[in-house]
């Protein structure tokens, strides 16, 4: 019933226009809860305001927004206002500042109430007692205010209700009871638009999720798939940002920052007559590309359009994170031995993902690492790699993995020298990556030979070497085995930070399940050469 | 390095060998007489003009001695260079690439080891009458296989180290690995071999010359001793035979002491080579 076709919304400022929404083509599904998620500035509230037809005077809209086939944003008329009031209601963001502090709740409800409702009925429908209508807003608790605001939104009996951050600032109990209310509203056939930062709320309550970024719709997907099967890198990044009860992994930031998108006018005097011909079209390429960890050249040159997938749509050239290395039903035995080290083993490593390979000694972990690094060839099955692929390896024993005659500096510089890194930038790169791995505070550490350095420092030198030449994949075999917890935390933080910035895929081999759960997206549990579990391991598995 | 400098053996060795070398360097710039001119009174006693007297052919013995020092040092460096250089190249190639390269090179070494090198030298020297440097080259070629085998073993071992594996995984070429990882690790070993081979060459030259297998026109300790020995019944031993014997001894003992002291101090490093 609500349909956007190529809908754009701009705010005209003195010298530029600010793009709030751009080329939105989508339809709200009737009788369902649609969650709209995205960072601040994504255009969520602008979308809500457009749905309310309550736009500031400097806003201009393009394209069409139709509700039940009627153009929604045409010029004001009493008839039009009534039509809107009948169709879409709004529950504003925030608390009692949305209410008139002088009037009682009942009085405020009666102002907007449809004839078939009573105050008592409305309040009861949102779980409040009848006597609340006698109170003024300052006599209400935060949870009660939210319910009153919802009652106000329901009072006009509109079939569609826009809920703007309905649960922000509420305690868990009030939040849960509001969620139940939303469910019952859906059961009554209402269409709800849930604007929220709370991904878990969207996941639990809504049917469909829209992901907005800088005014563009990047993905539409069934909410149940939000954390597990999102396809757009931004949605995936958002899901990693969000703290969840059932997840041990640490939250990870998204690199960079969302900024406003401004278009500068050629001539400011055309402020009110400006048409699209008069503005720069700055949006060349994907809006998310600057923050994306897997962009290709095309992403910066040509904007990906929203295209349908199995049960949603997404605006990206790739189906999710790009796979870097995949082992496909691989079996492996060492030469002159019949015993299979790996049997029918499949595991894929995607860009921006940390896969932890956990298992007992001798379960085949290091063999998997060597197969992925291309140091061994499988007996059966295939190893599929994205080409060209730069692999950085971090070995378990730093003392052996570093040439005893190379200073830390020479070791870190080695991949750069081998990768024909430009000589004039080599020194800066070595120092930069050393600093990132915590080797920078004391410059002369870089000049020392391995036997003068502690094991923890050596492990960081190995890490720096693996990271130096911008690898696509890091394969780390027990990279922190020799470290005390404090240094381990530091090395792992470095790895995570670099992953945020570069989107490197990491295969982490470890005995330490707690560490794996803390930093990995996927945990693969290996037992006697077979994969016995693969997932994010919300709780311990198999007695581990 | 500081520990080396404190070693008494090292000090003595450097002084002995330094003194011999100083004479050789002196000869580059200054000689009292033309050592090849036989114009003086034969068998003249030492005097201010002829510090060590004159030999039976009328040549100034002191000038001859200075040139002999020079020739000896050059011969030593020449032979040691060829022997150790070939040994390093053959050993590294063989150890690093293995396979048929290793098979061919090592069988070649086995053949050379099996040859009785002294007999070969005697034979070649008496039939072909080569110059000293040519004979030195032959000596170098005959003596490289042992060194090559040691280098090969070390290289094959170093090739298996994790840091070489890491470099290869990062895209290093064989040449790079040999140049950056393997050669520097072998350098102390190669240095020792050089000193040892030098000592061997100096002794070999003296022997060959004493046996008269080197051209008499090329001055050397061995040749001077041989000539002096013909007149041992005269009272010439102290100024004709004794000086070349002493200088030869000083050179040999000096090098030996230096090797000995470095071995003690660099032991850890050499063992490090063994362990990788």
Boltz contact constraints between the chains, C-beta under 6 A:
constraints:
  - contact:
      token1: [A, 393]
      token2: [B, 169]
      max_distance: 6.0
  - contact:
      token1: [A, 395]
      token2: [B, 162]
      max_distance: 6.0
  - contact:
      token1: [A, 400]
      token2: [B, 162]
      max_distance: 6.0
  - contact:
      token1: [A, 401]
      token2: [B, 162]
      max_distance: 6.0
  - contact:
      token1: [A, 401]
      token2: [B, 163]
      max_distance: 6.0
  - contact:
      token1: [A, 401]
      token2: [B, 166]
      max_distance: 6.0
  - contact:
      token1: [A, 402]
      token2: [B, 163]
      max_distance: 6.0
  - contact:
      token1: [A, 403]
      token2: [B, 163]
      max_distance: 6.0
  - contact:
      token1: [A, 403]
      token2: [B, 181]
      max_distance: 6.0
  - contact:
      token1: [A, 405]
      token2: [B, 184]
      max_distance: 6.0
  - contact:
      token1: [A, 415]
      token2: [B, 170]
      max_distance: 6.0
  - contact:
      token1: [A, 418]
      token2: [B, 170]
      max_distance: 6.0
  - contact:
      token1: [A, 418]
      token2: [B, 171]
      max_distance: 6.0
  - contact:
      token1: [A, 418]
      token2: [B, 172]
      max_distance: 6.0
